[in-house]
Amino acid sequence: MDGNKFPAEIGPDDHGAATYSARQKTILVAGGAGFVGSHLCDALIGAGNHVICVDNLETGRESNVAHLFANPRFSFIRWDIIDPLPIDGPLDQIYNMACAASPPLYQKLPIHTFRTCIEGSYNLLELARQKRARILQSSTSEVYGDPEVSPQSEKYRGAVNTMGPRACYDEGKRAAETLFWEYGAHQGVETRVARIFNTYGPRMNPQDGRVVSNFVVQALTGDDITIYGDGLQTRSFAYVDDLVDGLMRLMASDCTQAVNLGNPGEFTMRELADMVLAQTGSKSRLVTRPLPVDDPRQRKPDIRLAQTLLGWSPTVPLEEGLTRTIAHFAAELAQKRSRKELV
């Protein structure tokens, strides 16, 4: 990789909101072929930066970033970050978006999930220390476990089961936050930590097992919509564009504490299913299944810190975001049907 640098940094304006400055940057995005990571690559390239996308394609998809391959300011490295990553030339920023985020996928290879959280974070932090780069960790609302308070603020320490099927991810992310704190406090690395709540939008993997993709695909194909438990457990859903904006604002900020990024609008699973059915016109039935072990009963972020320090709030309502997401899934499913018909 050459040593040239390309654009843009977000910095605070006089009102605490984010503005773009002209300095060009070289930015590494680990997990950049994933759902959120690929949208982040788009935004960083759109701001004029040179982006190095790193992904082992275990859960990420090459198709998510294929449109960037011809861009001279984009490069792709297939790599698993549990191994130290050799990068020539300077780096200004590193986003650690690596690690499967859907329970069925991260539970499929739980030890690898845990190693990605710990060893992967360590390797990227060491790279940031060597390159004197600022680094952002994509942590998760899962660090709050099955919360006993609502909404969840950054001061809440969580209720996590350390010996359950979700622990490989929940505890892995909690331990990664500790690594980031240590490197920030004692190794001179500029660290940022985002605690990301449920996010949805185009490029979600139709088979990834998360609730939005499950409901939308089931509705579009006419299959039964699966409700776990009584369906009264709640989640808060942020559209991916809003999340990416928050990540970039946090990276550019002076904030060294963990910050919640999510939409505080709270919906039950039954409410979400009803919205999907209404928008798709599907005749799918709602069927119930037992609630998975350690599945959180409630999720609602307290985003006052992000509003105050980053000038950030989500702007896309769930109904609007679902419309965009449903259109994406419908197009992807139609392409798959077409390919099957041609075989």
C-alpha positions as CSV (number, residue, x, y, z in Angstrom):
1,M,0.0,0.0,0.0
2,D,1.3,3.5,-0.8
3,G,1.7,6.2,1.7
4,N,-0.8,8.7,0.1
5,K,-3.6,9.9,2.3
6,F,-7.1,10.8,1.2
7,P,-10.1,12.7,2.9
8,A,-12.2,13.6,5.3
9,E,-12.4,14.0,9.0
10,I,-15.5,14.8,11.0
11,G,-14.9,17.4,13.7
12,P,-17.1,19.3,16.2
13,D,-18.5,22.6,15.1
14,D,-19.5,25.5,17.4
15,H,-22.7,23.6,18.3
16,G,-21.1,20.3,19.1
17,A,-22.4,18.7,15.9
18,A,-20.2,17.1,13.3
19,T,-18.7,18.9,10.3
20,Y,-16.3,17.7,7.7
21,S,-12.8,19.0,7.5
22,A,-10.5,18.7,4.5
23,R,-7.7,16.4,5.8
24,Q,-7.5,13.1,3.9
25,K,-7.0,9.9,5.8
26,T,-6.1,6.3,5.4
27,I,-8.6,4.2,7.3
28,L,-8.7,0.4,8.0
29,V,-12.1,-1.2,8.5
30,A,-11.9,-4.7,10.0
31,G,-15.1,-6.6,9.2
32,G,-15.6,-4.2,6.3
33,A,-17.5,-6.7,4.2
34,G,-20.1,-7.2,6.8
35,F,-23.5,-5.5,7.0
36,V,-22.6,-2.4,9.0
37,G,-18.9,-2.5,7.9
38,S,-19.7,-2.2,4.2
39,H,-22.0,0.8,4.8
40,L,-19.2,2.4,6.8
41,C,-16.7,1.7,3.9
42,D,-19.2,3.5,1.6
43,A,-19.4,6.5,3.9
44,L,-15.7,6.8,4.4
45,I,-15.0,6.5,0.7
46,G,-17.7,9.0,0.0
47,A,-16.0,11.4,2.3
48,G,-12.8,11.0,0.2
49,N,-10.8,8.7,2.4
50,H,-8.6,5.8,1.4
51,V,-10.2,2.7,2.9
52,I,-8.5,-0.7,3.6
53,C,-11.3,-3.3,4.1
54,V,-10.2,-6.4,6.0
55,D,-12.6,-9.4,6.3
56,N,-12.3,-13.1,6.5
57,L,-15.7,-13.5,4.8
58,E,-16.9,-15.9,7.5
59,T,-20.1,-13.8,7.9
60,G,-19.2,-10.9,5.7
61,R,-20.1,-11.0,2.0
62,E,-17.8,-10.0,-0.9
63,S,-21.0,-8.8,-2.7
64,N,-21.4,-6.1,0.0
65,V,-18.2,-4.3,-1.2
66,A,-17.9,-5.5,-4.8
67,H,-19.1,-2.1,-6.1
68,L,-16.0,-0.5,-4.5
69,F,-13.4,-2.8,-6.1
70,A,-12.8,-0.5,-9.0
71,N,-12.3,2.5,-6.8
72,P,-8.6,3.5,-6.5
73,R,-9.2,4.6,-2.9
74,F,-10.4,1.2,-1.8
75,S,-8.5,-2.0,-1.2
76,F,-9.6,-5.4,0.2
77,I,-7.6,-7.9,2.3
78,R,-9.0,-11.3,3.1
79,W,-7.7,-11.9,6.6
80,D,-8.8,-13.2,10.0
81,I,-7.8,-10.7,12.7
82,I,-7.1,-13.4,15.3
83,D,-3.7,-13.4,13.4
84,P,-1.6,-10.2,13.5
85,L,-2.2,-8.1,10.4
86,P,0.8,-6.8,8.4
87,I,0.0,-3.4,7.0
88,D,2.6,-1.3,5.1
89,G,2.5,2.5,5.3
90,P,0.7,4.8,7.6
91,L,-2.8,4.5,9.1
92,D,-4.8,7.3,10.6
93,Q,-7.8,5.4,11.9
94,I,-8.9,1.8,12.6
95,Y,-12.6,0.7,13.0
96,N,-12.9,-2.7,14.5
97,M,-16.2,-4.0,13.1
98,A,-15.1,-7.6,13.0
99,C,-17.1,-10.4,14.7
100,A,-20.4,-12.1,13.9
101,A,-23.2,-10.2,15.5
102,S,-26.2,-12.5,15.1
103,P,-26.7,-15.1,17.9
104,P,-27.1,-18.1,15.5
105,L,-23.9,-17.3,13.7
106,Y,-21.7,-16.4,16.7
107,Q,-22.9,-19.4,18.6
108,K,-22.0,-21.6,15.6
109,L,-18.3,-21.1,16.3
110,P,-18.3,-19.8,19.9
111,I,-14.5,-20.2,20.6
112,H,-13.6,-18.4,17.4
113,T,-16.2,-15.7,18.3
114,F,-14.5,-15.2,21.7
115,R,-11.0,-15.2,20.1
116,T,-12.1,-12.6,17.6
117,C,-13.3,-10.4,20.4
118,I,-10.1,-10.8,22.5
119,E,-7.2,-11.7,20.2
120,G,-8.6,-9.7,17.3
121,S,-9.0,-6.6,19.4
122,Y,-5.5,-7.1,20.8
123,N,-4.0,-7.4,17.4
124,L,-5.7,-4.3,16.1
125,L,-4.8,-2.3,19.2
126,E,-1.2,-3.3,18.7
127,L,-1.4,-2.2,15.1
128,A,-2.9,1.1,16.3
129,R,-0.1,1.6,18.8
130,Q,2.5,0.9,16.2
131,K,0.9,3.2,13.6
132,R,-0.2,5.9,16.1
133,A,-3.7,5.5,14.7
134,R,-7.0,6.2,16.5
135,I,-9.1,3.1,16.9
136,L,-12.8,2.5,17.5
137,Q,-14.3,-0.6,18.9
138,S,-17.8,-1.7,17.8
139,S,-19.0,-3.0,21.2
140,T,-22.6,-3.9,21.7
141,S,-25.7,-3.5,23.9
142,E,-25.1,-7.1,24.7
143,V,-22.6,-6.0,27.4
144,Y,-25.8,-5.1,29.4
145,G,-27.0,-8.7,29.2
146,D,-30.6,-9.1,30.2
147,P,-30.9,-5.6,31.8
148,E,-32.6,-5.0,35.1
149,V,-33.0,-1.2,34.3
150,S,-34.5,0.6,31.4
151,P,-33.4,2.6,29.5
152,Q,-29.8,1.4,29.7
153,S,-27.2,4.2,30.2
154,E,-23.5,3.8,29.8
155,K,-23.2,3.7,33.6
156,Y,-25.2,0.5,33.9
157,R,-22.8,-2.4,34.4
158,G,-25.1,-5.1,33.1
159,A,-26.5,-8.5,34.0
160,V,-24.6,-11.0,31.9
161,N,-24.5,-14.8,32.3
162,T,-20.8,-15.8,31.9
163,M,-21.6,-19.5,31.4
164,G,-24.4,-19.5,28.8
165,P,-24.7,-19.8,25.0
166,R,-24.5,-16.0,24.4
167,A,-21.5,-15.5,26.7
168,C,-18.9,-16.1,23.9
169,Y,-20.1,-12.8,22.4
170,D,-21.4,-10.9,25.4
171,E,-18.3,-11.5,27.6
172,G,-16.0,-11.3,24.6
173,K,-17.2,-7.8,23.9
174,R,-17.0,-6.8,27.6
175,A,-13.4,-8.1,27.7
176,A,-12.6,-6.2,24.5
177,E,-13.8,-3.0,26.1
178,T,-11.3,-3.7,29.0
179,L,-8.5,-4.1,26.4
180,F,-9.4,-0.8,24.8
181,W,-9.5,0.9,28.2
182,E,-6.1,-0.4,29.1
183,Y,-4.5,0.6,25.8
184,G,-6.1,4.0,26.2
185,A,-5.0,4.5,29.8
186,H,-1.6,2.9,29.7
187,Q,-0.3,2.5,26.1
188,G,-1.0,6.0,24.7
189,V,-3.5,4.7,22.1
190,E,-6.4,7.0,21.2
191,T,-9.4,4.7,21.7
192,R,-13.1,5.1,21.1
193,V,-15.9,2.6,22.1
194,A,-19.4,2.5,20.6
195,R,-22.1,0.3,22.3
196,I,-24.3,-0.5,19.3
197,F,-27.9,-1.4,19.8
198,N,-30.0,-3.4,17.2
199,T,-29.3,-2.2,13.7
200,Y,-31.0,-3.1,10.5
201,G,-31.1,-2.1,6.8
202,P,-30.0,-3.2,3.3
203,R,-27.2,-5.8,3.0
204,M,-28.3,-7.8,6.1
205,N,-27.7,-11.4,5.3
206,P,-31.1,-13.0,4.7
207,Q,-30.0,-16.1,6.7
208,D,-28.2,-14.3,9.6
209,G,-31.0,-15.1,12.1
210,R,-31.6,-11.6,13.4
211,V,-35.2,-10.6,14.0
212,V,-35.6,-8.0,11.2
213,S,-34.1,-10.2,8.5
214,N,-36.0,-13.2,9.8
215,F,-39.4,-11.4,9.8
216,V,-38.9,-9.8,6.4
217,V,-37.7,-12.9,4.6
218,Q,-40.4,-15.0,6.2
219,A,-43.1,-12.5,5.2
220,L,-41.8,-12.2,1.6
221,T,-41.6,-15.9,1.1
222,G,-44.9,-16.6,2.8
223,D,-43.4,-18.7,5.5
224,D,-44.6,-18.6,9.1
225,I,-43.2,-15.7,11.1
226,T,-41.5,-17.1,14.1
227,I,-42.1,-15.3,17.4
228,Y,-40.0,-16.5,20.4
229,G,-41.6,-16.5,23.8
230,D,-44.7,-14.3,24.1
231,G,-43.4,-11.8,21.7
232,L,-43.6,-9.0,24.3
233,Q,-39.8,-8.7,24.7
234,T,-38.7,-5.3,23.3
235,R,-35.9,-4.1,21.1
236,S,-34.9,-0.6,19.8
237,F,-34.0,-0.6,16.1
238,A,-31.5,1.9,14.5
239,Y,-31.3,2.2,10.7
240,V,-27.8,1.5,9.4
241,D,-27.2,5.0,7.9
242,D,-27.9,6.6,11.3
243,L,-25.5,4.2,13.0
244,V,-22.7,4.9,10.5
245,D,-23.1,8.6,11.1
246,G,-22.8,8.0,14.8
247,L,-19.7,5.9,14.4
248,M,-17.9,8.5,12.4
249,R,-18.9,11.3,14.8
250,L,-17.6,9.2,17.7
251,M,-14.3,8.5,15.9
252,A,-13.8,12.2,15.3
253,S,-14.7,13.3,18.8
254,D,-12.6,13.7,21.9
255,C,-14.8,11.2,23.8
256,T,-12.8,8.4,25.5
257,Q,-15.7,6.8,27.3
258,A,-18.1,4.2,25.9
259,V,-21.1,5.7,24.1
260,N,-24.5,4.1,23.3
261,L,-25.5,4.3,19.7
262,G,-29.0,3.2,19.0
263,N,-32.6,4.4,18.4
264,P,-34.5,4.8,21.7
265,G,-37.8,3.9,20.0
266,E,-38.9,0.7,21.7
267,F,-41.0,-2.0,20.1
268,T,-42.2,-5.4,21.0
269,M,-41.5,-8.3,18.7
270,R,-45.2,-8.6,17.9
271,E,-45.4,-4.9,17.0
272,L,-42.4,-5.4,14.6
273,A,-44.1,-8.4,13.1
274,D,-47.3,-6.5,12.5
275,M,-45.4,-3.7,10.8
276,V,-43.6,-6.2,8.5
277,L,-46.9,-7.9,7.6
278,A,-48.6,-4.6,6.9
279,Q,-45.8,-3.3,4.6
280,T,-45.4,-6.6,2.7
281,G,-49.0,-7.5,2.5
282,S,-48.0,-11.0,3.4
283,K,-50.5,-13.6,4.6
284,S,-47.8,-15.3,6.8
285,R,-49.0,-16.6,10.1
286,L,-47.4,-15.8,13.5
287,V,-46.2,-18.9,15.2
288,T,-44.5,-19.1,18.6
289,R,-41.4,-21.0,19.7
290,P,-39.7,-21.2,23.2
291,L,-37.6,-18.2,24.1
292,P,-33.9,-18.9,23.7
293,V,-31.6,-19.1,26.8
294,D,-30.5,-15.7,28.1
295,D,-32.5,-13.8,25.4
296,P,-32.9,-10.3,26.8
297,R,-36.4,-9.2,27.7
298,Q,-35.8,-5.5,27.0
299,R,-33.5,-3.2,25.1
300,K,-33.7,0.6,25.1
301,P,-30.7,2.9,24.9
302,D,-30.2,6.0,26.8
303,I,-28.6,8.2,24.1
304,R,-28.2,11.4,26.1
305,L,-24.4,11.1,26.0
306,A,-24.3,10.8,22.2
307,Q,-26.7,13.7,21.9
308,T,-24.6,15.9,24.1
309,L,-21.1,14.9,23.1
310,L,-21.6,14.0,19.4
311,G,-24.6,16.1,18.4
312,W,-26.1,12.8,17.3
313,S,-29.6,11.4,17.2
314,P,-31.2,8.9,14.9
315,T,-33.3,10.4,12.2
316,V,-34.9,7.4,10.3
317,P,-38.2,6.2,11.8
318,L,-38.7,2.4,11.9
319,E,-41.5,2.4,9.4
320,E,-39.3,4.3,6.8
321,G,-36.3,2.1,7.5
322,L,-38.4,-1.1,7.1
323,T,-39.7,0.2,3.7
324,R,-36.1,0.5,2.4
325,T,-35.0,-2.8,4.0
326,I,-38.0,-4.8,2.6
327,A,-37.3,-3.4,-0.9
328,H,-33.7,-4.6,-0.6
329,F,-34.6,-8.1,0.5
330,A,-37.3,-8.4,-2.2
331,A,-34.8,-7.5,-4.9
332,E,-32.2,-10.0,-3.5
333,L,-34.7,-12.8,-3.3
334,A,-35.9,-12.0,-6.8
335,Q,-32.3,-12.2,-8.1
336,K,-31.9,-15.6,-6.4
337,R,-35.1,-16.9,-8.0
338,S,-33.9,-15.7,-11.3
339,R,-30.5,-17.4,-11.0
340,K,-32.2,-20.7,-10.1
341,E,-34.5,-20.5,-13.1
342,L,-31.5,-20.0,-15.4
343,V,-29.7,-23.1,-14.1
